[in-house]
Amino acid sequence: MAPVTDPEQEYTDRDDAEQSRLRPFVLTAGRVAAHDPDIDLHTQVTARPHHHPVDTLTREQQSIVRLCAEAVSVAEISARLHLHLGVTKILVGDLRAAGFLEVHVQDAVSPHDPETILRVIHGLRTFT
């Protein structure tokens, strides 16, 4: 199978029936909350050089790693791959723990700072 260069296209090209069968709890192995406190909606993520082959990862995880070739927010990953935000946070946390992703934590006084929230809203509007 030839490598796909566009992770968004690879993931969204799957058969709709197959996507509808995948439930969030299957993708997260039953977990419903992310355990990594550094991963939030606006957290920037990039792929790390990895020594383990990505073909050992699930299709969703592979798409996330490929998408993170450049810095991208968790919210953007979720939107581009059509994944629930909670699922995305869990998968990003798993990939970080496995050494595939680097999470860039912003030195913010409060993640609920109005300026931060406005930047996130502005970024999300670019998708519409």
N, C-alpha and C positions, 0 to 999 in steps of 0.2 A: 504494500500500500504506500503510495507516494506521500511524502510529508505535506501537510497543509500549512500554508503560511499565514492565513487569517483565522485566528482562534475564534472570533465571533462567528464567522461563516461556518466553520467546522462544527461548532456547537449547535447553531440554529438550523443547520441543514438536516439534522437528524429527523427521522420520521416523527410527525406530531403524535402519533399513537404511542410511540416509545416514550416520548417526553411526558405524556400525560400519565403513564404508568409509574414513572419515577416519583416517589413521594419524598418530601424533605427529610423525613426520619430515616429513609433508606440511605440517602446521600450523606447523612451525618452519623450513621450507625446508632440512631436512636437518641442522640444528644439534641437538646432543645435550646441550649444556651452556650455561647462562646465563653471559654475560660481564660482567654488572654486579655487582660485589662488594657493592653496597649492598642488593641484593634477596635476601631470605632468607625462610624460612617465616613468621616473625612480623612482617615488615616491613609497616607500614601504608601504604596507597596511597589517593590521592584523585584525582579527575579535575580537570584544569586547564581553565580557559577556553581553548578552542582556536579558531583562525582557519581551520583546514582542516576541510572537511566530514567527518564520521565515516563517511559512506556510501562513502568510498574505502577503508575498512578491511575486513578479513575479518569475517565474522559473529561469530567468536569474539572478535576484538578489539573490535568494537562492543559486544558484551555486557559485556566487561570494563570498558570506559569507562563505560557506563551504570550498571553495578553500583557503580562507585567514586564515585557522586555524594556518598556519605558515606564516611568513612574505613573501610577494610576491609583485613584482612590478606591476604597472598598465599595463605596456607593456606585462608582462607575463600573467596576467589575460586575456588580450585581445587575446593573441595568443592561450592560452590553451582552451578558450571557443569559439574561432572563432568568436569574436565580433569585430566590427569596433572600432578602438582606441577612436574615439570621443564619441561613444556610451558608451564605458567602462568608460571613464572619467566622463561622466554625471551620470551613474549608481553608480559609486563609491562615487561621491559627494552626491547623494541622500542617500545612505546607511550611509555615515558619518553623515549627518545631522540628520538622524533618530536614530543614536546611535548604529548602528550595526558594524561599522568599525572604526578603529583607523588609522589615516594617520600619518606616521612618516616623518616629514619634515627634510630634510638634511640641515645642516648649510653650504650652499655653497655660495660663493661670487657671482657666476653667474651660472645659470642653463645651460648656453651655454659654460661652461668651456670645453676646449678640452679633459681634463682628464675624465670628467664626460661623455662626448659623447663617448669616446673610451670604457669606462666601459659598457655603454648601448649597444654599438655595439657588444662587446664581449659576453654580456649576451644574446643578441638576436641570435647570431650565435650558441649558445648551443642548440637551438631549431631545427636547420637544420640537 
